[in-house]
C-alpha cells in the first residue's frame, strides 16, 4: 500500500522524486565533507547514503538511527570505523545492473523516436509529450540512484554504549554544516518543476478536440511550471526569516498544482479520442542514414 501511495505521488509530482534522489546525494556529500574536515576519512558517501536509507540501527532501539545523529556520534569518537566497507555495502544493494541499463536504453529509444517526429514536423500528441516527460524523469532518477541502496529491510546493527548521548553542540554543528544544502535543495525543486511543467507547453498549439480542452491545457501547463518556483521561494523565505506560516502557504500552493497536474494527465488521455491524421505518419529513418546519390 505504501508503494502504491508513492506511485500516485510519482504520477502527480514526479519532480518530487527528482528532488529526493538529488537531495540524498547532496546531503551525503555534505556530511562526508564535514567528516573529512575532522579527519574521519573512513566514512564515504556510500555509507551516508545507506544511513539516509535508514540502514543503521542501534541494538537497543526499534527505529533506524538518524543520519545527523550518526554523524554527531562519529564526530565525538563514539563510533570509529564503519561496520562495513564500501564494497560490502554495494554488495547489499538490490538494483539489477542489466535491468537498469535495459530500462534506460528502452526509454532513450522512445525519446529518440519522439525527437525524430519533432524534427520531421510531425504532430506529437499530448500523451506522447506526457510520456516523454516521464521518460526524462525516469532516466534521471535511474542515473542519480545508481549507487543508492534500495529497500533496506535488514539494517546494520550498531553496538553503542547505552549511556552514550548525542552532544547537542556537536549536533548543532552538524546541522549547521549542511544548512546551505537546504537552499540548494529548494533551488533544484524550482528548476525541476519549471522544466517538467514547462515541457508540456510543447503541446501549446496541438489541435485538441475542443476549444475548452485547449484553454485548460494552456492554463494548466504554465501553472505546473510556475507554482513549484513560487513554492520554493516561499520555503526559502520562510527558512531565512524563521517564519511559521510559510509551510501553510506551500501547502496551499500544492492544491492548485495537483489539480493542474491531474487535468494535464486527464487531457492527455482524453485527446486520443480524436487524433489528427498526421499522428499516424511514421518517421522515415532512412533519411538519417548516410548514403550516396540524390
N, C-alpha and C positions, 0 to 999 in steps of 0.2 A: 504493500500500500504506500509505503514511504517513497519507493522508487517511482510509482505512478504519479505521486504528487510532484516529484522533480521533473517528470516528463511534461506535466501540464505547465510548469514554470518555464521549461525549455521552449515550449511552443509559444508562450505569450511573451517571454522576455529572455531570448537566448543570449543577449549581451550580458545578462547577469552571470552566466557561466563563463563567458569570456573574462569578466572581471574576477570571478572566483579563481579560475585557473591561473591567470596572471598574478593575482593577489598572493597566492600561496608561494609562487616562485620569488616574487619581490620580497615578501616577508621573510622567507627562509634565507635569502641572500643578506637581508638586513641583519638578521640575528647572527649569521655566521660572521659578518663584518664586525659586529660588536664583540663576539667571542675571540676573533683573531686579534683584536686590539688588546685583549687580556692574555694573549699567548696560548689560547685554547684551540690549537690548530687541528686537533684530532676530530673535532665535530665539523661535519661537512653539510652542504645543502641537502644531501640525501637524507641525513639524519634528521634535519629540521623539517623537511617535507614529511617524513614519516611521523614526526611528532604532531605536525599540523593535521595529519590524517588520523589523529587520535591513536597513535601507535605505541605510546609508552604509558605504563600504568604502575602505580605504587602497589606493592603487595597488600598493604593494609587498607587500600581504598577500592571502591567498586567502580569508580569512574576514571577515565584517562586523565593524565596529568596535563595541565595547561602548558602550552609552549613557553609563555613568558615566565611561568613558574620554573619550568625545567631549566631555562637559560639562567635564571637567577641562582638556582642551586649549583649549576656548573660554575658560574662566576664566583660563588662563595666557596668553591672547592668541596662541596658536599657530594658532588658527582665528578669523578675523574675521567676515565676513558669511556667511550661509547660501548655499550654491551655487545654491539655487533659492528663489523666492518662495513664499509660502503658496498662492497661486492655481495656480502651476505644479505644486506637489505634488498639489493636488486634481485637477488635470487628468490626473495619472498614475494616479489611483485607478481600480479596475476595477468598482466597485459600480454597478449599473444602478439609477438612482433610481426609475424607473417600476416595475421588477420588485420592488424592495424595498417600495414603497408598496402594490402589489397584494398582495404576500405578507402584509403587516401587516393589510390590510383583510380578507383571507380568514380569517386567524387570529382577528381580532376578531369576525367574524361567527360563527365556530364557538363562541367564548366566550359570545357573546350568546345563542345557541341553548341552550347548556347552562344559562346563568343563567335563561332562561325556563322550562326544565324544573324547576329547583330552586324557583323562585317558585310554580310550579303544583303543587308537592309530588309531582312525578313521579319515579320512580326513575332515578337516574343510575348507570350501570354502572361498575365499577372501570376498565374500558378507557377509558371516556369521561373519568373523573377523571384517569387517567394522561395522556390526550391533552391535556386542558385544562392540566395542569401543564406539559407540554412546550410548549404554546401560549404560556403566560406567559413561559416561558424564552426562546422564540424571539423574541417581541416585544421583550423587554428587551434581548437581545443585538443585534437589528437597530437599536434606537434608540441604544444606547451606542456601537456600532461604526459609526455613521452616517458619521463622517469618518475612520475608521481605514483606512489603506492595506491592501489585500488582495493576497495572493500577489505579493510583491515579488520578481520573478525577475531584474531587472536593477538592482542597487543603484547609487547615485550614487557616483562615484569622487572621493575627496578627495586632492588633491595635497599631501601633507605632506612636510616635510623628513625624510628617513630618520634624521637624527641626533637628532630631537626625541624625548624620552622623557617619559612622564607623571610629573609630580611626585607623589611618594607622599603628601606633606602635603596637597596640593590634592585628590587622590583621596579621602583620608580625610575631608576637609571635605565633599566632595560626598556621600559615603555617609552621613555623619552628618546632613546636611541632609534626607535622605529617610528617616531611621530611623523616625520617627513613622509614616510611611506603612506600614511593615511591620505595625504593630499594627492600623491601620485595615483593612488587607487581611484579617487573620485574624478581626477582628470581623465583617467583611462575610461571610466564609466561614461563620461560625457562624450569622449571621442568614439567609443564603440557604439553607443546608442545613436549618435549622429550618423555614423556610417551605415549601420544596419537599417535605420529608419529611412535615411536619405536614398538608399539603394532602391527602395520601392518607387521612388519618383521617376525611375526609368519608364514606368508604365503610364506616365502623365498623359500622353496622347493616345493611349490604347482605346480602340473603339468598343467601349463597354456596351452591353445590350441596351441599357437605358441611360438617359442623361443623369438621373438621380444617382446611379451607381458610380458614374464618372466623378460627380461632385463629391460623393462620400470618399472615394479613393484619393482625390486631390486634396481633401481636407485631412484625412487620417494619416497619409504618408508623411507630410511635413510635420504633423503633430508628433509622430513617433521619433522624429529626428530632433525636434526642439525640446520636448519635455525632459529627456534624460539630461540635457545640458542644464536646464533650469533646476532640476532636482539636485544635480551635483553642485551647482553654485550655492544653492540653499544649504546643503550639508557642509560645504566648505566654510561658508559664512557662520553657520551655527557652531562649528568646531573652533573657528577663530575667535568668536565672541563669547563662547560658552553659553549659548542660548538654549533654553529648554523647549521652545515651541518649533524649532527647526525641523524636528522629526515629524511633527504633525503636518507641516506644510509638505514635506517629502511624501508622506502617506497620502495626502490629498492629491498631489500630482500623479501618484501611481494609478489612481482610479481612472481618469480620462485616458491615460496611457494604455491601460489594459483594455479599455473599451475600444480604442483606436486599433490596437493590435488584433483584437478579435474580429473587428469589422473588416480589416485587411484580409485576414485568413478566410472569412466568410465570402468576401467578394472574389477572392482568387478562385475559389471552388465554384461559386455560382456563375462566374463569367464563362465557364466552359460549355454552358448550355447553348451558346450562340457564337461559334468561333468564326472569324474571318477566313476566307478561302486560302490566303497566303500562309496561314498557320500550318497547312498540310504540305507546303512545299519543303523539299529537303535541300540541304547544303550539298553542292557538288564539290566534294573534297578533292577530286582530281585536279581542280584548278590550282590547288596549293601544292601539287607535286611537281617539282622541276621537270621539264620535258622540252624536246626540240620541236620546232615547227610553229605554225601560227595558231 
